[in-house]
Amino acid sequence: MDERKIKDLPLGTSDFIALRMADQLYVDKTDLVYKIASVRRKYFFFSSEKIW
């Protein structure tokens, strides 16, 4: 049986080096941000979950 560990999401981690040292998952959303920013709209709403 192939047992793969599911990596933790880096909730609240903003330091890339710390993220990698903790073996957390990094998701690059650069392309998505570019696509959203390229669309000509008057307003954009970005929501982020607050982590305490």
C-alpha positions, 0 to 999 in steps of 0.5 A, a space after each residue: 500500500 502506498 502511504 503518502 503523507 498529505 502536506 499541511 497547508 501553510 495557513 498563516 505562514 508568510 516566510 517561504 523558507 520557513 514554509 519549506 523547512 516545515 515541509 508545508 505545501 506551496 501553491 503558486 497562484 501567480 498565473 491566476 493573479 495575473 489573469 484576474 489583474 488583466 481583466 478590465 474591471 472597475 472593482 475587485 474584491 479579494 477575500 481572505 480568511 482571518 487566521 488567529 
